Amino acid sequence: MKTYKIIPLLLFILSIQTVSALTISISDSSGSVGKEAEVSVMIEDATNVGSIDLTILYDPSILEISKVEKGTLVKGILSSNTENEGIIVIGIADSNGINGDGEIAKLTFNVLANGTTPITIQNAKAYDVDSHADIEVTVENGNFEAKTAVQGGGDTPGFEIQTFIIILVGILFIYRWKRR
């Protein structure tokens, strides 16, 4: 009779075991004020990951989230909530399991002001696709540096027109010089 009580206890203990660990990280990024910038959410050492829940924080005085898309490693679905400024909540589910290393989400921000903001993973949970057991998650946070766009670069408006006019004047000068 005692063995019947031990078996359910052992099954319960085995069911709450965590599976192999993985790392979720946010890449360091930068962008220009007034433009959009993309930030990748990456995963390393994923093995049979069925679902992931993330809460990501950032400074809303520097960045404004405009889009959250699934990354190249995710073949399932991604759902996000960006209603609260400075907070992104992401849920990812994949019935085939996520395996390997790569991008699980792509965040697109509008860059509002100069400055640096940490992009922090406040909460990260992952679950095995088959057993639904917790998977131990290590997080690595990133930073975003926002800068004012530098004027006078290669993409200066009118650069091509100025070059064309200089070449045209040069050709006209050579043509008139040869006619003498």
C-alpha positions as CSV (number, residue, x, y, z in Angstrom):
1,M,0.0,0.0,0.0
2,K,2.9,2.4,0.7
3,T,4.3,2.0,-2.8
4,Y,1.1,3.3,-4.3
5,K,1.5,6.6,-2.3
6,I,5.2,6.9,-3.4
7,I,4.5,6.5,-7.1
8,P,2.2,9.6,-7.5
9,L,4.7,11.6,-5.4
10,L,7.6,10.6,-7.7
11,L,5.5,11.4,-10.8
12,F,4.7,14.8,-9.3
13,I,8.4,15.6,-8.5
14,L,9.4,14.5,-12.0
15,S,6.7,16.7,-13.6
16,I,8.0,19.9,-12.0
17,Q,11.6,19.4,-13.0
18,T,13.1,22.0,-15.2
19,V,14.6,21.0,-18.5
20,S,17.9,22.2,-20.0
21,A,18.6,25.9,-19.7
22,L,18.5,28.5,-22.5
23,T,19.5,32.2,-22.9
24,I,17.3,35.0,-24.1
25,S,19.1,38.2,-25.0
26,I,18.4,41.7,-26.4
27,S,21.0,42.9,-28.9
28,D,22.7,46.3,-28.3
29,S,21.5,48.7,-31.0
30,S,21.5,52.3,-32.0
31,G,19.5,54.6,-34.2
32,S,18.9,58.2,-35.3
33,V,16.3,60.5,-33.8
34,G,13.3,60.8,-36.1
35,K,13.9,57.4,-37.7
36,E,12.9,53.8,-37.1
37,A,15.3,51.3,-35.6
38,E,15.1,47.5,-35.2
39,V,16.1,45.5,-32.1
40,S,16.4,41.7,-32.1
41,V,15.4,39.4,-29.3
42,M,17.6,36.4,-29.5
43,I,17.6,32.9,-28.1
44,E,20.5,30.5,-27.6
45,D,20.5,26.8,-26.8
46,A,16.8,26.3,-27.4
47,T,15.7,22.6,-27.3
48,N,12.1,21.7,-27.9
49,V,10.8,25.1,-26.6
50,G,7.0,25.1,-26.9
51,S,6.2,28.6,-25.6
52,I,7.9,31.7,-24.3
53,D,6.5,34.6,-22.2
54,L,8.5,37.8,-22.1
55,T,8.1,41.3,-20.5
56,I,10.5,43.9,-21.9
57,L,11.0,47.4,-20.5
58,Y,12.5,50.5,-22.2
59,D,12.5,54.3,-21.7
60,P,9.4,55.8,-23.5
61,S,11.0,59.2,-23.5
62,I,13.6,57.9,-25.9
63,L,11.8,55.1,-27.8
64,E,8.3,54.4,-29.0
65,I,7.4,50.9,-30.0
66,S,5.8,50.7,-33.5
67,K,5.9,47.0,-34.3
68,V,6.6,43.6,-32.8
69,E,7.2,40.7,-35.3
70,K,8.2,37.1,-34.9
71,G,11.8,36.4,-35.6
72,T,13.3,34.0,-38.1
73,L,13.5,31.1,-35.7
74,V,9.8,31.1,-34.8
75,K,7.5,29.1,-37.1
76,G,4.5,29.3,-34.7
77,I,2.6,32.4,-33.5
78,L,3.6,35.5,-31.7
79,S,1.2,37.8,-29.8
80,S,2.2,41.1,-28.2
81,N,0.7,43.8,-26.1
82,T,2.2,47.3,-26.4
83,E,-0.6,49.4,-24.8
84,N,1.4,50.6,-21.8
85,E,4.3,53.0,-22.7
86,G,7.7,51.5,-21.9
87,I,6.4,47.9,-21.6
88,I,6.2,45.2,-24.2
89,V,4.5,41.9,-23.3
90,I,5.2,39.0,-25.8
91,G,3.9,35.5,-26.0
92,I,5.3,33.0,-28.4
93,A,3.9,29.5,-29.1
94,D,5.2,26.8,-31.5
95,S,3.7,23.4,-31.5
96,N,6.7,21.9,-33.3
97,G,9.1,23.4,-30.7
98,I,11.8,26.0,-31.2
99,N,15.3,24.6,-31.5
100,G,18.7,26.2,-31.9
101,D,20.0,29.7,-31.8
102,G,18.5,32.7,-33.5
103,E,16.0,35.6,-33.5
104,I,12.7,35.0,-31.8
105,A,11.3,38.5,-32.1
106,K,12.0,41.8,-33.9
107,L,11.1,45.0,-32.2
108,T,10.7,48.2,-34.3
109,F,11.0,51.5,-32.5
110,N,10.5,55.1,-33.4
111,V,13.5,57.0,-32.0
112,L,12.2,60.1,-30.2
113,A,15.1,61.7,-28.5
114,N,18.9,61.6,-27.9
115,G,20.0,59.4,-25.1
116,T,20.7,55.8,-24.0
117,T,18.1,53.5,-22.6
118,P,18.5,49.9,-21.3
119,I,16.2,47.5,-23.0
120,T,15.5,45.1,-20.1
121,I,13.9,41.6,-20.0
122,Q,12.0,41.9,-16.7
123,N,10.3,38.6,-16.9
124,A,11.1,35.5,-19.1
125,K,9.5,32.1,-18.9
126,A,9.9,29.2,-21.3
127,Y,8.1,25.8,-21.4
128,D,8.9,22.4,-23.0
129,V,6.7,21.6,-26.0
130,D,6.0,18.0,-24.9
131,S,6.1,18.0,-21.1
132,H,5.1,21.6,-20.5
133,A,7.9,21.7,-17.8
134,D,9.6,24.9,-17.0
135,I,12.8,25.6,-18.8
136,E,15.4,27.6,-16.9
137,V,16.0,30.9,-18.6
138,T,19.0,33.2,-18.4
139,V,18.5,36.8,-19.7
140,E,21.0,39.2,-21.1
141,N,19.8,42.8,-21.4
142,G,20.7,45.3,-24.1
143,N,21.2,49.0,-24.5
144,F,19.9,51.4,-27.2
145,E,21.8,54.5,-28.1
146,A,19.8,57.3,-29.8
147,K,21.7,60.0,-31.7
148,T,20.8,63.0,-33.7
149,A,21.2,62.3,-37.4
150,V,24.5,63.8,-38.8
151,Q,24.0,66.3,-41.6
152,G,26.3,66.3,-44.6
153,G,26.6,62.5,-45.0
154,G,26.5,60.6,-48.3
155,D,22.7,60.7,-48.2
156,T,22.5,64.5,-48.1
157,P,19.5,65.6,-50.3
158,G,20.7,67.2,-53.5
159,F,24.2,65.5,-53.5
160,E,23.5,63.9,-56.8
161,I,22.3,67.2,-58.3
162,Q,25.4,69.0,-57.2
163,T,27.7,66.3,-58.7
164,F,25.7,66.4,-62.0
165,I,26.0,70.2,-62.2
166,I,29.8,70.1,-61.6
167,I,30.3,67.4,-64.2
168,L,28.1,69.3,-66.7
169,V,30.0,72.6,-66.2
170,G,33.3,70.6,-66.6
171,I,32.1,69.2,-69.9
172,L,30.9,72.6,-71.2
173,F,34.2,74.1,-70.3
174,I,36.2,71.4,-72.1
175,Y,33.8,71.7,-75.2
176,R,34.3,75.5,-75.4
177,W,38.0,75.3,-74.8
178,K,38.4,72.8,-77.8
179,R,36.3,75.1,-80.1
180,R,38.9,77.9,-79.9
